[in-house]
Amino acid sequence: MAHGPDAHQPHEPHGAHEGHRPRSAPAGHHHDHTDVDWAEMATMLETQAELFAPLYERALGWLTEQQSAPGLVVDAGSGPGVLSGMLAEVFPGARIVAADGSAPLLDRARARADRLGHGDRFDTIVGELPDSLDRLEYPADLIWASRSVHHLADQRAALAAFADRLAPGGTLAVMEGGLPARFLPRDLGFGRAGLEARMDAIEQTWFGRMRDDLPGSVAEAEDWPAMMAAAGLRPAGSRTFLLDLPAPVSDAARAHVAASLSRARDIFGADLDATDTATLDRLLDPDDKASVHHRQDLYVLAAHTVHTAVRAL
Ligand SMILES: C[S@@+](CC[C@H](N)C(=O)[O-])C[C@H]1O[C@@H](n2cnc3c(N)ncnc32)[C@H](O)[C@@H]1O
């Protein structure tokens, strides 16, 4: 999960000292590779969310303590709808609306809902968040937004808009932050020890550029409970959930590590030094016995935080 735009984990409070203000890239300042082609990432998003199912199950289990029988649940930034499907399972009496900017991903979410047998209580809304939620027919009892708010230009405004779409007593649950995932021993037996920590640092720079390049990007101190409170909600707790898949890993976990590192190489690999680039290339070479395709010491350890807040009755 770490390494790669979606994989991205917590980062320094970007612009923490800059206050809440619109910002734009300086004229002529252009960065490649910060635009994410979501449809292209469909399979990766799907397999990643499936691998992370145990973590999500525990997170949703925690949410049922706050909202035991919601009528309308919105998955904001649902992607291909793996979480939407889990929400449908956890809340069998709820209508589920998956909202996303990518129509191809929502097509997958719809197909998944039909396959899992809850297509009759499943809807989609395609369009830019948060404005697309204006098309909800009813206020929501639960809005779930996992790893989507950090892709929205004005995170504070997005949370305020989500709060506006909640029914009295409704819950907003935002999965953002946690810890950078780890897949590898510190010392791989070749290269320079500590590769993943250096990749994290480079990814943070990439992530900052990604946010800066969002049209209308607004700098924000990423204090999620404070932002939720500013949106008029009552913060109701933050909890962090682990995915702990020790070595030896399943083929699915191995494939996830390979996909994550490969995406990291594509996106910000050019910023690694020559030694680390060579190490990453070895790790990704299926013909190399020391690669992630073969090594026995691979593991997946990830921690994701869910922040919740409630709208007053
Ligand atoms: C990292 S994925 C998360 C998918 C899913 N929630 C999960 O946790 O697996 C982010 C999702 O947000 C969507 N997204 C990003 N920016 C958006 C925007 N401005 N409006 C609507 N959806 C957006 C993307 O299409 C993508 O599906």
The ligand as a Tripos MOL2 file, in Angstrom:
@<TRIPOS>MOLECULE
LIG
   27    29     1     0     0
SMALL
NO_CHARGES

@<TRIPOS>ATOM
      1 C1         -7.2520    6.1180   -3.7150 C.3       1 LIG1
      2 S1         -8.7800    5.8810   -4.4940 S.3       1 LIG1
      3 C2         -9.7060    5.2360   -3.1420 C.3       1 LIG1
      4 C3        -10.7360    4.2290   -3.5440 C.3       1 LIG1
      5 C4        -11.4770    3.5690   -2.3690 C.3       1 LIG1
      6 N1        -12.1630    4.5350   -1.5500 N.3       1 LIG1
      7 C5        -10.5290    2.7580   -1.5260 C.2       1 LIG1
      8 O1        -10.2690    3.1260   -0.3780 O.co2     1 LIG1
      9 O2        -10.0430    1.7280   -2.0050 O.co2     1 LIG1
     10 C6         -9.3860    7.5270   -4.6640 C.3       1 LIG1
     11 C7        -10.6930    7.6250   -5.4170 C.3       1 LIG1
     12 O3        -11.1200    8.9860   -5.3930 O.3       1 LIG1
     13 C8        -11.6280    9.3230   -6.6680 C.3       1 LIG1
     14 N2        -11.4570   10.7660   -6.8520 N.ar      1 LIG1
     15 C9        -10.2920   11.4370   -6.8320 C.ar      1 LIG1
     16 N3        -10.5190   12.7510   -7.0250 N.ar      1 LIG1
     17 C10       -11.8510   12.8920   -7.2030 C.ar      1 LIG1
     18 C11       -12.7070   14.0070   -7.4380 C.ar      1 LIG1
     19 N4        -12.2170   15.2410   -7.5500 N.pl3     1 LIG1
     20 N5        -14.0470   13.7970   -7.5420 N.ar      1 LIG1
     21 C12       -14.5470   12.5430   -7.4300 C.ar      1 LIG1
     22 N6        -13.7950   11.4560   -7.1860 N.ar      1 LIG1
     23 C13       -12.4610   11.6240   -7.0910 C.ar      1 LIG1
     24 C14       -10.8270    8.5210   -7.6500 C.3       1 LIG1
     25 O4        -11.5280    8.3250   -8.8790 O.3       1 LIG1
     26 C15       -10.5890    7.2290   -6.8840 C.3       1 LIG1
     27 O5        -11.5740    6.2880   -7.1680 O.3       1 LIG1
@<TRIPOS>BOND
     1     1     2 1
     2     2     3 1
     3     2    10 1
     4     3     4 1
     5     4     5 1
     6     5     6 1
     7     5     7 1
     8     7     8 2
     9     7     9 1
    10    10    11 1
    11    11    12 1
    12    11    26 1
    13    12    13 1
    14    13    14 1
    15    13    24 1
    16    14    15 ar
    17    14    23 ar
    18    15    16 ar
    19    16    17 ar
    20    17    18 ar
    21    17    23 ar
    22    18    19 1
    23    18    20 ar
    24    20    21 ar
    25    21    22 ar
    26    22    23 ar
    27    24    25 1
    28    24    26 1
    29    26    27 1
@<TRIPOS>SUBSTRUCTURE
     1 LIG1         1 GROUP 0 **** ****
